[in-house]
Every structure is written in C-alpha cells, then in structure tokens.
Amino acid sequence: MAFVKFDDIDLAILRELQADGRMTNVELAQRVGLTAPPCLRRVRSLEKAGVIEGYHADLNGTALGYSITVFAMISLSSQSDAALKAFEAHIAAIPEVRECHMLNGEIDYLIKIVAQDLRSFQELLTSKLTSAPHVASVKTSLTIRRSKYDPGFPID
C-alpha cells in the first residue's frame, strides 16, 4: 500500500476510531466536526484505501483463561523462500500464536504466544514450535506483566 496523504479531518477520524471503533457514525461526525453523510463517505474511503483494515473487540485474555504470554525468538536452519513459507504456514495454524514477525538480524522470527498455563505452553513449545519446519533454535521469554498496551499507531 502506498502512503496516503490525509487532511486534518481524516486524521481526526482515524484517531477517534482507533480509540473507540464502536461509536456510531453520528457520534464520530460530531467529534470531528462534520455531518453524518460526509463523515461516513470519508470512513468508507479510508476503508477502501486499506487505511482502516478492520474493527475488533479488545478482549481480556485472563478472563478467557489465558494467563500466560510468552515471546519466542526463532532461528531457522535455512532462510530459503521455501523454508520461510513452510515455517510461516506452520505457525499460522497455531491459534495460540497471536503474532509473528520476520526480523532482520540474528533471529529470524519473533512470535507472541498466549497460553492457559505453563504446562500448556510447555506442550505447545515441544510439540508445535521446536518441531516446526526448519527450526534450529527457540529462545523464549515469559512476560511478568504488561506495563503498556497501546494498539494501533500514533496519529499526529
């Protein structure tokens, strides 16, 4: 996607929707100083341009039984296109892996994993991660607490 130039109203719409994607179009329009129809046209335009990729609920993992968050640094034995695709396909099929980022440098991938407890994490680690295609090593770090959570992006 190419960089899109935004005016102040577009930025205000993005800021408001990022903070609360459930607000009505009427409320959004009031907050950004528009009437409802042009506000909705702008939102649809931002969606069509791929700037707004979707809307979701922010869930409490602990309330759902996921009390453990782990970051794993994965090194592969090969960085060929086939090896990368095989690894990524394997990881995509593991629901507990919530994020996967390919890195530049010593580590090939950083993944975020959620688990219900240490036993379920250990089973996932040994049965699904270390045995994944082309995995040479896995280094994990269990989170103690999350001190900042600010999804999305800063909007000036």
trRosetta pair geometry for C-beta under 8 A, 3 or more apart (Angstrom, degrees):
i j d omega theta_ij theta_ji phi_ij phi_ji
1 4 7.8 -36 160 -30 105 101
1 49 7.8 99 -157 159 120 73
1 50 5.1 -135 -108 95 141 139
4 49 5.7 66 -93 163 153 142
4 51 5.9 -77 39 -71 150 122
6 10 3.8 -133 -158 90 97 132
6 11 5.1 117 131 -53 131 82
6 14 7.3 -35 -145 -6 157 136
7 10 5.2 101 49 8 63 102
7 11 7.3 -127 101 -3 34 91
8 11 5.7 -56 -149 39 33 112
8 12 6.3 35 152 -21 67 105
9 12 5.5 -51 -146 36 34 113
9 13 6.4 38 153 -21 65 102
9 32 5.6 94 -152 168 79 118
9 33 7.2 -109 -111 63 101 98
9 34 6.7 78 -154 -48 131 121
9 42 6.7 -82 126 -136 112 166
10 13 5.7 -54 -152 34 31 113
10 14 6.4 28 153 -16 65 106
10 42 6.4 -143 -96 -174 73 120
10 46 6.7 153 -150 -80 97 120
11 14 5.7 -54 -147 38 32 110
11 15 6.2 35 153 -21 66 106
11 155 5.6 165 -164 170 87 111
11 156 6.9 -52 -156 78 143 58
12 15 5.7 -52 -145 36 31 113
12 16 6.3 28 157 -16 65 108
12 31 7.3 -173 161 124 109 89
12 32 4.2 140 115 -123 125 100
12 33 7.7 18 108 20 165 96
13 16 6.0 -60 -147 39 27 108
13 17 6.1 17 160 -11 65 112
13 28 6.6 56 -132 176 79 115
13 32 5.5 3 -68 -81 70 161
13 39 7.1 168 -104 -156 120 84
13 42 5.9 -163 -51 120 167 124
13 43 6.3 -146 -176 -81 135 78
13 46 6.8 -170 109 -23 132 156
14 17 6.0 -60 -140 43 27 104
14 18 6.0 29 161 -22 64 110
14 46 6.9 -164 -75 -153 93 153
14 51 7.0 -72 -99 147 123 121
14 52 7.4 -150 -113 -71 83 95
14 155 5.3 178 104 -119 113 156
15 18 6.0 -58 -147 35 23 110
15 19 6.6 17 157 -13 61 110
15 155 4.7 -145 -78 80 86 138
16 19 5.9 -63 -153 39 29 107
16 20 6.7 -45 172 47 65 87
16 23 6.9 -62 158 42 105 147
16 28 5.7 143 118 -134 141 84
16 31 5.2 125 -112 107 148 144
16 32 6.4 -108 -8 -53 147 104
17 20 7.1 -92 -137 72 26 49
17 21 5.3 53 -176 -102 75 67
17 23 7.5 -123 -102 41 58 105
17 28 6.9 24 -67 -121 86 131
17 43 7.4 133 -69 -124 147 108
17 52 6.8 -24 119 -113 152 127
18 21 7.4 26 -102 -59 16 90
18 152 4.4 97 -160 -142 121 162
18 153 7.6 -104 -126 43 154 64
18 155 6.8 156 16 -11 150 133
20 23 4.9 68 116 -28 112 105
21 55 4.3 174 160 -138 138 101
21 56 7.5 50 65 35 157 41
22 55 7.7 129 -69 -176 58 127
23 27 4.4 -110 179 85 108 128
23 28 5.3 132 107 -55 118 86
23 31 7.7 13 147 -5 161 140
24 27 4.7 96 56 8 82 99
24 28 6.9 -144 96 -3 43 87
25 28 5.5 -54 -145 40 34 114
25 29 6.1 39 155 -24 66 105
25 36 5.4 83 125 -151 104 93
25 39 5.9 150 -177 102 89 116
25 40 5.0 17 -156 -78 144 96
25 43 7.0 -116 -118 8 101 153
26 29 5.8 -53 -148 34 28 113
26 30 6.6 29 152 -19 61 104
26 36 5.1 -24 -95 -91 64 120
27 30 5.7 -53 -151 34 33 112
27 31 6.4 31 153 -19 65 107
28 31 5.8 -58 -149 36 31 111
28 32 6.4 3 162 2 67 111
28 39 5.7 154 105 169 100 137
28 43 7.3 49 122 -65 156 134
29 32 6.4 -72 -143 49 26 93
29 34 4.6 -94 -153 81 82 83
29 35 5.9 3 177 161 137 14
29 36 4.7 -113 -20 -86 163 48
29 38 7.8 112 -128 66 113 73
29 39 3.7 -129 -93 -17 91 159
29 40 7.8 -32 -65 -31 117 72
30 33 7.8 37 -177 -67 26 28
32 39 6.5 135 61 -117 123 113
34 38 5.1 -119 -174 81 125 105
34 39 4.3 152 90 -62 131 94
34 42 7.5 172 -30 8 177 137
35 38 6.0 75 62 23 79 96
35 39 6.9 -151 91 -10 34 100
36 39 5.6 -68 -146 40 28 114
36 40 6.2 27 163 -21 69 107
37 40 5.9 -57 -147 35 29 109
37 41 6.6 31 155 -19 64 104
38 41 5.4 -49 -147 35 39 116
38 42 6.4 41 154 -20 67 102
39 42 5.8 -56 -154 35 31 110
39 43 6.5 31 150 -18 66 105
40 43 5.6 -51 -146 36 35 112
40 44 6.2 34 155 -18 67 106
41 44 5.8 -56 -147 39 29 110
41 45 6.2 32 153 -22 64 108
42 45 5.5 -54 -147 36 31 114
42 46 6.4 32 154 -19 65 104
43 46 5.7 -55 -150 36 31 110
43 47 6.4 32 150 -19 65 105
43 52 7.1 -1 -167 6 71 160
44 47 5.5 -53 -148 37 33 113
44 48 6.2 33 153 -20 67 106
45 48 5.7 -52 -142 37 30 111
45 49 6.2 27 156 -16 63 108
46 49 5.8 -55 -143 40 29 110
46 51 4.5 -72 -169 64 82 119
46 52 4.8 66 124 -6 102 107
47 50 7.8 44 173 -67 31 22
47 51 7.5 -82 -70 54 22 74
47 52 4.7 -47 -87 69 64 110
50 53 6.6 27 -170 -88 63 76
52 55 7.9 9 173 -54 109 80
58 151 7.2 -166 -105 14 121 144
59 63 7.6 -127 173 61 82 110
59 64 6.3 28 156 -28 123 136
60 63 4.0 55 96 12 114 116
60 64 6.7 154 91 -10 62 88
61 64 5.7 -68 -151 45 34 106
61 66 3.9 -71 -180 77 97 110
61 67 7.4 168 125 -74 97 28
61 69 7.4 73 103 -63 166 105
61 114 5.8 -119 -149 -147 137 140
62 65 7.7 85 -174 -43 29 9
62 66 6.8 -94 -75 71 30 58
62 67 5.4 61 -119 -98 79 71
65 116 5.0 -12 148 -124 95 101
66 69 7.7 67 150 -66 101 75
66 114 4.3 18 -173 166 134 117
66 115 6.6 130 -146 74 81 14
66 116 5.9 -71 -100 -86 49 51
67 115 7.9 -48 58 92 59 62
67 116 6.7 45 20 -170 83 39
67 117 6.6 26 53 -85 111 59
68 114 6.8 138 84 -163 63 51
68 115 4.2 -26 73 66 119 89
68 116 7.0 8 20 75 103 13
68 117 6.2 126 -19 -123 127 15
68 118 6.5 151 -87 -68 153 52
68 120 7.8 166 40 67 137 98
68 121 5.4 -88 117 -48 152 134
68 142 6.8 -50 -159 -145 98 102
68 143 7.9 145 -170 45 53 86
69 112 6.8 -13 -169 -170 97 93
69 113 7.2 152 -158 82 48 53
69 114 5.6 -22 -101 -102 70 71
69 115 8.0 175 -80 22 26 72
69 142 7.7 122 81 -161 49 57
69 143 4.5 -7 81 27 98 130
69 146 7.3 34 44 -56 155 109
70 112 7.6 152 81 -158 46 46
70 113 4.6 -19 64 64 95 105
70 114 7.9 173 21 -85 74 24
70 115 6.7 16 1 4 114 114
70 121 5.9 111 -17 -148 145 134
70 140 5.3 -4 180 -168 119 112
70 141 6.8 156 -159 78 69 41
70 142 5.3 -34 -103 -101 87 58
70 143 6.9 -144 -86 -4 33 81
71 110 6.4 -6 -174 -172 103 94
71 111 7.2 161 -155 81 54 44
71 112 5.8 -25 -101 -101 73 63
71 113 7.5 175 -87 19 23 80
71 140 7.1 154 83 -154 45 60
71 141 5.1 -11 60 59 93 95
71 143 7.1 82 -11 -52 93 94
72 110 7.4 159 80 -155 47 47
72 111 5.0 -14 58 59 95 94
72 113 6.1 37 -8 -9 113 122
72 125 7.8 177 -99 -113 141 94
72 129 6.5 -68 172 -152 167 150
72 138 5.6 -14 -172 -167 115 97
72 139 6.9 151 -159 77 61 42
72 140 4.7 -24 -101 -98 81 81
72 141 7.8 -178 -81 21 38 63
73 107 4.4 -62 -172 -137 106 142
73 109 7.4 160 -156 86 42 53
73 110 5.8 -16 -102 -102 67 72
73 138 7.3 147 75 -158 51 46
73 139 4.5 -14 57 61 103 98
73 140 7.6 -165 19 -76 69 34
73 141 7.9 42 -11 -4 99 100
74 87 7.6 159 136 -172 144 136
74 107 6.9 96 58 -172 38 91
74 108 5.8 -63 101 66 79 94
74 109 4.2 -8 56 61 111 101
74 110 7.6 -168 18 -76 80 25
74 111 6.5 33 -12 -2 119 110
74 129 7.4 -128 -96 -171 118 101
74 132 7.8 -20 -147 64 141 140
74 135 6.1 -68 -160 -129 106 98
74 137 7.4 168 -152 88 44 53
74 138 5.6 -8 -104 -105 72 75
75 106 7.4 -44 -97 152 118 67
75 107 5.9 -94 -72 -129 82 54
75 108 5.4 119 -126 2 41 100
75 135 7.6 96 77 -161 50 60
75 136 4.8 -58 107 65 93 107
75 137 4.6 16 46 50 110 91
75 138 7.9 -147 25 -67 70 37
76 79 6.1 128 78 -76 121 62
76 83 5.8 131 166 149 140 124
76 84 7.4 -143 9 -84 174 61
76 87 6.1 -83 -96 -60 131 155
76 108 4.7 -17 4 18 95 170
76 109 7.6 65 -33 -3 102 105
76 134 4.5 22 -160 134 103 106
76 135 6.2 -62 -109 -102 61 36
76 136 5.9 100 176 -1 14 97
77 83 7.5 -129 69 -150 71 146
77 134 5.1 -135 40 -165 87 71
77 135 7.3 32 -13 89 91 11
77 136 4.2 134 -65 -65 73 104
78 83 4.0 173 92 -54 102 164
78 134 5.2 -88 41 -144 89 125
79 83 6.4 -109 -112 74 9 128
79 84 6.5 36 -163 -56 54 105
79 108 6.6 -158 -99 -116 99 125
80 83 4.6 93 54 6 81 103
80 84 7.0 -150 90 -5 41 86
81 84 5.8 -56 -147 37 31 110
81 85 6.2 27 157 -16 65 109
82 85 5.9 -57 -145 40 28 109
82 86 6.2 29 156 -20 64 108
83 86 5.8 -55 -145 36 29 111
83 87 6.3 28 157 -17 64 107
83 133 6.8 -160 -149 135 64 104
83 134 4.2 98 -158 -87 106 168
84 87 5.9 -57 -149 38 28 109
84 88 6.2 24 157 -16 65 111
84 102 7.2 29 -152 -112 118 136
84 108 8.0 -141 -107 180 89 124
85 88 5.8 -57 -141 41 29 109
85 89 6.2 31 158 -21 65 107
86 89 5.9 -55 -147 35 27 111
86 90 6.4 29 154 -20 62 107
86 133 4.0 -68 134 98 118 156
86 134 6.4 106 80 -1 120 117
87 90 5.7 -58 -152 35 31 112
87 91 6.3 25 155 -15 67 109
87 109 7.2 -158 141 -27 135 150
87 132 5.9 73 -133 149 76 118
87 133 5.4 -131 -73 75 61 91
87 134 5.6 -79 -60 56 110 111
87 135 7.1 126 -118 -61 113 79
88 91 5.7 -55 -143 40 31 110
88 92 6.1 39 156 -28 65 106
88 100 6.9 152 -129 125 77 147
88 102 8.0 -33 -82 -61 117 112
89 92 5.7 -50 -145 30 29 116
89 93 7.0 25 156 -18 59 106
90 93 6.3 -67 -164 32 30 108
90 94 7.4 24 146 -22 63 106
90 128 7.8 170 164 -176 101 82
90 132 4.6 146 119 -145 150 98
90 133 5.6 171 -29 12 144 96
91 94 5.9 -58 -158 25 41 111
91 97 5.3 -95 -174 110 85 168
91 100 5.1 96 138 -93 143 155
91 109 7.6 -134 -67 171 164 159
91 111 6.5 -129 -152 -105 133 144
91 132 6.8 32 -59 -136 78 148
92 97 7.9 -93 -89 82 19 127
92 100 7.6 -92 -70 18 64 149
94 97 4.4 63 89 4 108 110
94 124 7.2 106 -164 -158 127 111
94 128 5.5 120 -103 162 132 144
96 113 5.3 33 138 -160 97 84
96 114 5.5 -138 -160 64 76 64
96 115 5.9 39 -158 -79 136 68
96 124 5.7 -63 65 -124 153 156
97 100 6.1 29 161 -56 120 105
97 111 5.3 -33 -147 -178 107 126
97 112 7.2 117 -162 75 57 51
97 113 5.5 -34 -97 -97 58 77
98 112 4.9 -54 64 97 95 102
98 113 7.0 159 9 -107 84 22
98 114 5.7 50 -28 -8 125 105
99 110 8.0 -9 114 111 102 81
99 111 6.4 171 90 -152 61 53
99 112 4.0 36 42 28 101 112
100 109 6.0 -13 -168 -168 87 119
100 110 7.7 161 -153 83 41 46
100 111 4.7 -5 -104 -106 72 93
100 112 7.9 -129 -60 23 44 69
101 109 6.6 147 77 -156 47 65
101 110 4.8 -12 60 59 103 91
101 111 7.4 -178 22 -78 66 46
102 108 6.7 -37 -146 167 73 67
102 109 5.7 -38 -102 -97 50 77
103 107 5.2 24 66 91 143 86
103 108 6.3 156 50 174 86 14
103 109 6.4 175 6 -94 91 20
103 110 5.7 71 -42 -13 124 97
107 110 6.5 62 127 -61 133 82
107 139 7.9 -90 -109 39 122 116
113 121 6.9 114 125 -132 128 96
113 124 6.8 162 -168 116 138 146
115 118 7.5 97 109 -89 135 20
115 120 4.7 175 -172 94 105 101
115 121 3.7 -162 29 -68 174 86
115 124 6.3 -140 -97 11 122 141
116 120 4.8 52 45 27 92 153
117 120 5.4 93 52 13 70 98
117 121 7.1 -129 101 -4 36 92
118 121 5.5 -57 -146 39 34 113
118 122 6.1 37 156 -23 69 104
119 122 5.7 -52 -147 34 30 111
119 123 6.5 29 154 -18 63 104
120 123 5.7 -50 -148 36 35 112
120 124 6.4 37 153 -19 65 104
121 124 5.7 -56 -150 37 33 111
121 125 6.2 37 152 -24 67 106
121 142 7.9 76 147 -102 169 106
122 125 5.5 -52 -147 34 31 116
122 126 6.3 14 161 -6 66 109
123 126 6.3 -64 -143 45 28 98
123 127 5.6 -3 170 6 68 120
124 127 6.5 -68 -126 51 19 91
124 128 5.2 -38 -166 37 62 119
124 129 6.5 56 140 -17 74 104
125 128 7.5 -21 -58 52 5 76
125 129 5.0 -39 -142 38 44 126
125 130 6.3 45 160 -18 67 101
125 138 6.9 174 -157 118 93 150
125 140 6.8 -55 -113 -44 131 152
126 129 7.6 4 -29 46 14 85
126 130 5.9 -16 -128 29 38 124
126 131 7.6 48 161 -18 43 104
127 131 6.5 -35 -177 19 28 132
128 131 6.6 -65 -122 51 10 98
128 132 6.7 37 159 -59 54 92
129 132 5.7 -30 -156 -14 31 115
129 135 6.9 134 159 -123 60 168
129 138 5.4 82 140 -108 118 160
130 135 6.0 -156 -153 106 34 143
130 138 5.5 -106 -85 8 76 135
131 135 7.3 39 61 39 5 131
132 135 4.6 80 66 -30 88 126
135 138 6.3 4 -179 -48 126 99
143 146 6.6 21 166 -62 142 72
146 149 5.5 32 154 -50 130 108
